[in-house]
């Protein structure tokens, strides 16, 4: 969770730095007002496009991770005997009850 927060902060910092740097460069360049406004609008559009692309990439990565995580969770459920609704598979439940019966018998034998 902390890693996600760090990445988000880094992305926002990068975008803010890029916008600030672009605006400062344009304002300090010796150009007439109309040309300067056009340059600012062009740079803003490029920055917006890059931000949208980064957002799409982040969304695709998140979906990919979610699919992998779902697959891993499903494999673990089947490996440990649980269905997706949380109920135990009968064969695993029978083995578990047999194991607990064996341990009860062992405890009773040790007590005598």
N, C-alpha and C positions, 0 to 999 in steps of 0.2 A: 504494500500500500504506500509506503514511504517512497519507494522507487517511482511509482506512478506520479506522485505529487512533485518529485524532483524533475521528472521529464516535463510535466505540464508547466512548471515554473520556468524551466529552461526555454521551452518553446515560446512562451509569452515574452520572456526577456529578449529572446532573439528577434521576435517580430517587432517589439517596441524599439529595440536598438536600430534595426534596419530602417524603420520609418523615421526615427529621429535623425539618423545619419543622412538619409536621403533628403529630408526637408532642409536640414542645415546646409548640405552641399548646394542645394538649389537656391536657397536664400542668399548664400554668400557668393554665388556666381554672378558676374555682371551681365544681366540680361534684362530686356524690357519686360514690363509687367505682364503683357499678354502671353509672351513666350514662356515666361516663368510659370504662370498659372497652368499653361498647357503641359509643361514638363512635370509639374507637381501632380496634375491629374493622371498623366501617363504612368508616373512612378507609383502612384497610389493603386492604379489598376493592376500593375505588375505585382505589387505586394499582395493585393487581394487574391490574385490568381494563384500565387505561390502558397498563400495561406489555405486556400480551398484545396489545393493539391495535397498539402501536408495533412489536412483534415481527412481527406479521402484515404490516404495511405494509413493514417492512424486507425481509421475505422476498419479498413481491410485487415490490418494486423490484429486488431482486437477481435474481429470475427474469426480469424484463423486460430487465435489462441483459445477462444471460446469453444470452437469445434474440437480442437485437440484435447482440451480439458474435459469436455463432455465424453469423448471417446475413452479417455483414461478412467474417468469415474465409472463409466459403464463396464469397462473391463474389470475394475476392482470390485464392483458389485457382483459380477458373475463369478469372480474368483473367490470371493468371500461369502457367496451364497445368499445374496439379497437381490430381490427383484427391484425394478425401478420404483414400485409403489412402497417399498420398505419391508415387505413381508419376506420371511425366510423361505428358502427352498426346502422342501420336505426332507430330502436326503441329508442336507447339512443339519437340519434341525434334529433328525434322528441320530446322527453321529454325535451332535452336541449333547443330547440327552443321554446317550450311551456312555459318553465320556464322563458326564457328571454322575451317573449311576456307578461307574467303576470307581470313581474317586470316593464316593460315599461308602462303598463296600470296603475300600482300602482303609478308610478312616475307622470304620467299625472294627475291622480286623486288628488294627493297631491299638485300639482302645482295650481289647480283650487281652 
